Amino acid sequence: MKSNAVFYHAGCPVCVDAEQSLAAALDPSRFNVEIVHFGDQPQRVAEADKLGVKSVPALVVDGQVFHINFGAALSDLR
């Protein structure tokens, strides 16, 4: 069974670098990876907040939040 991984970001340079380096490195045979760009899907900010995301870029794997570097606070994206 594959794990679900959601990579949340806001499109800033830090976020884009993390997406290209980290999210792309996840093994597709082990992870269902979804990329959520808040510029394209602003309605998903509330979802990320509910999961415990405090800043982006962030990766959520099976409900566990991993904050990566610091691009922007989630509160700044509302």
FENWOVEN-V921915 format. One line per field, one symbol per residue. phi: phi as a letter, one per 40 degrees, with the letter a starting at -180 (. if undefined). psi: psi as a letter, one per 40 degrees, with the letter a starting at -180 (. if undefined). burial: b if it has 16 or more other C-alpha atoms within 10 Angstrom, else e. A space follows every 10 residues. Layout:
BEGIN
phi=???
psi=???
burial=???
END
This chain:
BEGIN
phi=.cccbbbcab gcdccccccc cccccccccb bcbbbbcccc bcccccccdc chcbabcabb bfgccbcbfa bacccccc
psi=hiihhhhhie eidddddddd ddddehheed hhhhhhhddd gdeedddddd eehdiiiihh hfehhhhhah diiddee.
burial=eeeebbbbbb beebbbebbe eebeeeeeee bebeebbbee eeeebeebee ebbbbbbbbb beeebbbeee bbebeeee
END
